[in-house]
Amino acid sequence: MAVSPLKPKTQTVSKPPPPPPRHLSKKMKMFWISAFEGKRIQPYRVEILLKACEAHDRAEQARRILKREGLTFEDRFLQPRSRPEVAIERDARSQFAKLLDQAGLFDPYFKEDD
């Protein structure tokens, strides 16, 4: 009589999602929480999500400065120049989009409820 080896039943205990990092803005903290709803996320994707949220916050920080200071300044020759925050905002927004795509956490297409 052949005896089949019994495998012990393993219980999968779902870990609670990590809390949003304290340095993120309120908007990105809510975004962080929504990313974990109903999902188990690989640790490397958590790091990518963190960097994406930080990039978004950096873009928003630059946007606020631009709103207050304007898009240009005059250099020493009184010629208009683009403020450095313009590039910071542009680059951070691009990073945000690329990192979200890398994380693979969200559908790339917007789906409306019918």
Stockholm file with secondary structure:
# STOCKHOLM 1.0

chainA/1-114         MAVSPLKPKTQTVSKPPPPPPRHLSKKMKMFWISAFEGKRIQPYRVEILLKACEAHDRAEQARRILKREGLTFEDRFLQPRSRPEVAIERDARSQFAKLLDQAGLFDPYFKEDD
#=GR chainA/1-114 SS CCCCCCCCCCCCCCCCCCCCCTTSCHHHHHHHHHHHTTCCCCHHHHHHHHHHHHHHHHHHHHHHHHHHHCSEEECTTSCEEECHHHHHHHHHHHHHHHHHHHHTCSCSSCCCCC
#=GC SS_cons         CCCCCCCCCCCCCCCCCCCCCTTSCHHHHHHHHHHHTTCCCCHHHHHHHHHHHHHHHHHHHHHHHHHHHCSEEECTTSCEEECHHHHHHHHHHHHHHHHHHHHTCSCSSCCCCC
//
